[in-house]
């Protein structure tokens, strides 16, 4: 359902694009509506018609329950023998007695209208889960994501633990270590070394460190270290791995890299040497698909605009050399802006609408 003010803005943008020479159908498609929808919105006097569904007067169906039938149903379902039963149990019991009052859905609807749809017995009402924690990074060093993953060894049942901190904006691995045990002391030491290497003591705004609800990442030792460094902790919702999607995606990338030893690591030194090579490759050589295929190091150092501008110049020159092979514009090499962790769906929809309006205005 589109509000009246949003309809007016969309129609105005479509009319402007149409007046500038754009065909009506592509303009409507860019706005996310059909030409027939645009015609329905416009009134004869030139104004925009509001949605009539909220204030529509709907006649009562001829087969609706009468007041007497409604009272009878309420009287029956509130009898002591039915007080603890839902309509799905009441209807078949009445059918066994040779009685039919109404369908199960009609009884549900009547109870809901009368405010009697309550959880009975020991059952508890459904709880609405809290929203995911959202953070937006406009520059490096604003939001970090971290996690711990297990690395297998050649010995069954023995594991090594890779601690890793990722910068959300640049996707650069700013801190990592491999240990034989999963300990809060190792995690606290990694945070301290990463803070020193990234020189967060020189900046007024300290980063936010987002992780899952693991015992290691929420230990008192880690929290004390974060407080001492001025870093704000942030956590995912319980049992929701998608809230730390960037860290999980990173682990997927490194474990499916061609240099990953599928049969396990020979020892701790082997795991650490592999981690050194992998982080060097990921930060300095890996063209990240979420960053217009620039390396995390280039984005972290602020060189992405130069790299992407040079690529666009190459494509523009190639198009000028042989324009018949280019049915559209050159590939989009526009730098990626801010990165949001766990964006809200309403914000995404609002952003998509604003982008559609911007395309129409352009």
C-alpha positions in Angstrom: 0.0 0.0 0.0 1.6 3.3 -1.2 0.9 6.5 0.8 -0.6 9.4 -1.0 2.5 11.6 -0.6 4.7 8.8 -2.0 2.3 8.4 -4.9 2.6 12.1 -5.7 6.4 12.1 -5.6 6.6 9.0 -7.8 4.1 10.4 -10.4 6.0 13.7 -10.4 9.3 12.0 -11.0 7.8 9.8 -13.8 6.2 12.9 -15.5 9.5 14.7 -15.4 11.3 11.7 -17.0 8.5 11.4 -19.6 8.8 15.1 -20.4 12.5 14.8 -20.8 12.0 12.1 -23.5 11.9 8.9 -21.6 9.3 6.4 -22.6 6.5 5.9 -20.1 6.8 2.2 -19.6 10.6 2.1 -18.7 10.0 5.1 -16.4 7.2 3.3 -14.6 9.3 0.1 -14.4 12.2 2.0 -12.9 9.8 3.3 -10.2 8.5 -0.2 -9.5 5.0 0.2 -10.8 3.0 -0.6 -14.0 1.6 1.8 -16.5 -1.9 0.7 -15.6 -1.1 1.5 -12.0 0.0 5.0 -13.0 -3.3 5.5 -14.9 -5.3 4.4 -11.9 -3.5 6.8 -9.6 -4.3 9.8 -11.8 -7.7 11.5 -11.5 -9.5 13.4 -14.2 -8.8 16.7 -12.5 -5.0 16.0 -12.5 -4.7 15.2 -8.9 -3.5 11.9 -7.5 -6.1 9.4 -6.2 -5.4 8.0 -2.7 -5.7 4.4 -1.8 -9.3 3.7 -1.1 -8.9 0.4 0.8 -8.4 1.8 4.3 -11.6 3.8 4.3 -13.7 1.5 2.1 -17.2 0.6 3.4 -17.6 -3.2 3.0 -21.1 -4.6 3.3 -21.6 -7.5 5.6 -21.7 -10.8 3.8 -25.1 -12.5 3.5 -23.7 -15.8 4.9 -22.0 -14.2 7.9 -22.8 -15.4 11.4 -25.8 -13.8 13.0 -25.7 -12.2 16.4 -27.6 -15.2 17.8 -25.2 -17.7 16.3 -22.2 -15.7 17.6 -23.7 -15.7 21.2 -24.3 -19.4 21.0 -20.7 -20.2 19.8 -19.3 -18.0 22.6 -21.5 -19.7 25.2 -20.4 -23.2 24.1 -16.7 -22.6 23.8 -16.6 -20.9 27.2 -18.2 -23.9 28.9 -15.9 -25.5 31.6 -15.2 -28.6 29.5 -13.9 -26.5 26.6 -12.2 -23.8 28.6 -8.7 -25.3 28.1 -9.2 -26.5 24.5 -8.5 -24.7 21.2 -11.0 -24.7 18.3 -9.1 -27.5 16.6 -10.1 -29.7 19.6 -13.6 -28.2 20.1 -14.9 -28.7 16.6 -14.3 -32.5 16.4 -15.7 -33.0 19.9 -18.9 -31.2 18.9 -19.0 -33.3 15.7 -18.8 -36.5 17.7 -21.8 -35.2 19.6 -23.7 -34.5 16.4 -23.4 -30.7 16.7 -22.1 -28.2 14.2 -21.9 -24.6 15.1 -19.4 -23.1 12.6 -16.1 -23.9 10.9 -12.9 -24.0 12.9 -11.6 -20.8 11.1 -14.9 -19.0 11.9 -14.6 -19.9 15.6 -10.9 -18.7 15.6 -12.0 -15.4 14.0 -14.8 -14.9 16.5 -12.5 -15.6 19.5 -9.9 -13.2 18.1 -12.6 -10.5 17.7 -13.7 -11.0 21.3 -10.2 -11.0 22.7 -10.3 -14.6 23.8 -7.4 -16.0 21.8 -5.1 -16.6 24.7 -2.5 -19.3 25.3 -4.0 -21.9 27.6 -2.4 -24.3 30.1 1.4 -24.2 30.3 1.9 -23.0 26.8 3.6 -19.6 26.5 2.9 -16.9 23.9 5.3 -16.4 21.1 8.0 -13.9 21.8 9.2 -11.4 19.2 12.9 -11.7 18.8 15.0 -8.6 19.2 16.4 -7.0 16.1 19.9 -7.6 15.0 22.6 -5.2 16.1 23.3 -2.7 13.3 26.5 -0.8 12.7 27.6 1.3 9.7 31.2 1.9 8.7 32.1 4.9 6.6 35.9 4.7 7.1 38.4 2.1 8.2 38.7 1.6 11.9 35.1 2.2 12.8 33.7 -1.3 13.0 35.6 -4.5 13.5 34.2 -8.1 13.3 35.9 -11.0 15.0 35.4 -14.7 15.5 37.3 -17.9 16.2 37.3 -20.9 13.9 38.7 -24.4 14.3 41.5 -25.7 12.1 41.9 -29.5 11.9 45.2 -31.3 12.6 46.4 -34.7 11.4 45.5 -36.2 14.7 41.8 -37.0 15.1 40.2 -34.9 17.8 42.9 -32.3 18.0 42.3 -28.8 16.7 44.0 -25.5 16.3 42.1 -22.2 16.8 42.4 -19.3 14.4 41.5 -15.9 16.0 40.7 -13.3 13.4 39.6 -9.6 13.4 38.2 -8.1 10.3 37.7 -4.4 9.4 34.1 -4.1 8.2 34.7 -1.1 5.9 37.8 -2.4 4.0 37.5 -6.2 4.7 41.1 -6.2 5.7 42.3 -8.7 8.3 43.8 -6.4 10.9 44.6 -9.0 13.5 45.0 -12.8 13.6 46.6 -15.5 15.7 46.7 -19.3 15.8 46.8 -21.1 19.1 46.4 -24.6 20.4 43.6 -23.7 22.9 40.6 -21.5 22.8 41.1 -19.1 25.6 39.9 -15.6 26.6 43.5 -14.7 27.4 44.5 -15.2 23.8 41.5 -13.2 22.6 42.3 -10.3 24.9 45.9 -10.3 23.8 44.9 -10.3 20.1 42.6 -7.3 20.7 45.4 -5.4 22.4 48.0 -6.1 19.7 45.5 -5.2 17.0 44.6 -1.9 18.7 48.3 -1.1 18.9 49.0 -2.0 15.2 46.0 0.1 14.0 46.9 3.0 16.4 43.4 3.5 17.7 44.9 5.4 20.6 45.6 8.3 18.2 42.0 8.6 17.1 39.2 10.1 19.2 36.5 7.7 17.8 37.2 4.1 19.0 36.0 1.1 16.9 33.1 -1.1 17.7 34.0 -4.8 18.0 31.2 -7.1 16.9 31.3 -10.8 17.6 29.0 -13.7 18.4 27.9 -14.9 21.8 30.7 -17.4 22.3 32.0 -17.7 25.8 35.5 -16.7 24.8 34.4 -13.4 23.2 32.2 -12.5 26.1 34.6 -13.5 28.9 35.4 -11.0 31.7 39.0 -10.9 30.6 38.1 -9.7 27.1 35.5 -7.2 28.4 38.0 -5.7 30.8 40.5 -5.3 27.9 37.9 -3.7 25.7 37.0 -1.2 28.4 40.6 -0.4 29.0 41.2 0.2 25.2 37.9 2.2 24.8 36.5 -0.3 22.3 32.7 -0.8 22.5 31.6 -4.5 22.4 28.7 -5.7 20.2 27.2 -9.1 20.0 25.0 -11.2 17.7 21.7 -12.6 18.7 21.9 -16.0 20.3 22.2 -18.9 17.8 22.0 -16.5 14.8 25.3 -16.8 12.9 24.0 -14.5 10.1 24.4 -11.5 12.5 28.2 -11.9 12.0 28.0 -12.6 8.3 31.2 -10.9 7.3 33.3 -13.0 9.6 31.6 -16.2 8.6 32.0 -15.3 4.9 35.7 -14.7 5.5 36.1 -18.1 7.1 34.4 -19.7 4.2 36.8 -18.0 1.7 39.9 -19.0 3.5 38.8 -22.6 4.1 38.0 -23.1 0.4 41.3 -21.5 -0.8 43.4 -23.8 -2.9 46.2 -23.7 -0.3 44.0 -25.0 2.6 45.3 -28.4 3.8 42.2 -30.6 3.6 43.8 -33.4 5.5 44.7 -31.2 8.4 47.8 -29.4 9.7 50.9 -31.2 10.8 51.4 -29.0 13.8 51.0 -25.5 15.3 54.0 -24.1 13.3 52.4 -25.4 10.1 49.1 -23.8 10.9 50.7 -20.4 11.8 52.8 -20.4 8.6 49.7 -21.2 6.6 47.8 -18.3 8.3 50.7 -15.9 7.5 50.6 -16.7 3.8 46.8 -16.7 3.7 46.4 -13.3 5.3 49.1 -11.8 3.1 47.3 -13.1 0.0 43.9 -12.0 1.2 44.8 -8.5 2.1 47.2 -7.7 -0.7 46.2 -9.9 -3.7 42.6 -11.0 -3.3 40.2 -8.9 -5.4 37.2 -8.7 -3.2 33.8 -9.1 -5.0 32.1 -6.9 -2.5 34.5 -4.0 -3.1 34.3 -3.7 -6.9 37.3 -6.2 -7.0 39.9 -4.0 -5.3 42.0 -5.6 -2.6 41.3 -5.0 1.1 44.7 -3.3 1.5 43.9 -0.8 -1.3 40.6 0.1 0.3 42.0 0.3 3.8 44.8 2.6 2.6 42.3 4.8 0.6 43.6 3.9 -2.9 40.4 2.4 -4.2 39.3 5.6 -6.0 42.5 5.7 -8.0 42.4 2.0 -8.9 38.8 2.2 -10.0 39.2 5.4 -11.9 42.1 3.8 -13.9 39.9 0.8 -14.7 37.1 3.0 -15.9 39.6 4.9 -18.1 40.7 1.6 -19.7 37.1 0.6 -20.4 36.2 4.0 -21.8 39.2 3.9 -24.1 38.2 0.4 -25.3 34.7 1.5 -26.0 35.8 4.5 -28.0 38.1 2.2 -30.0 35.3 -0.2 -30.9 31.9 1.3 -30.0 29.9 -1.3 -31.9 30.7 -3.9 -29.3 29.2 -1.9 -26.5 25.4 -1.9 -26.5 25.3 -0.1 -23.1 27.7 1.9 -21.0 31.0 0.7 -19.6 31.1 -1.6 -16.5 30.3 0.1 -13.3 33.5 0.9 -11.5 32.0 3.3 -8.9 33.6 3.0 -5.5 31.6 1.3 -2.8 30.5 3.7 -0.1 29.6 2.9 3.5 29.2 -0.7 4.6 26.4 -1.7 7.0 26.3 -4.7 9.3 22.9 -6.3 9.5 21.0 -3.6 7.7 17.3 -3.2 8.6 14.9 -4.3 5.9 12.9 -1.1 6.2 16.0 0.9 5.6 16.9 -1.2 2.6 13.4 -0.7 1.1 13.6 3.0 1.7 17.0 3.2 0.1 15.8 1.3 -2.9 12.9 3.7 -3.3 15.2 6.7 -3.0 17.5 5.2 -5.6 14.6 4.6 -8.0 13.5 8.2 -7.6 17.0 9.4 -8.2 17.3 7.4 -11.4 14.0 8.9 -12.6 15.1 12.4 -11.7 18.4 11.9 -13.6 
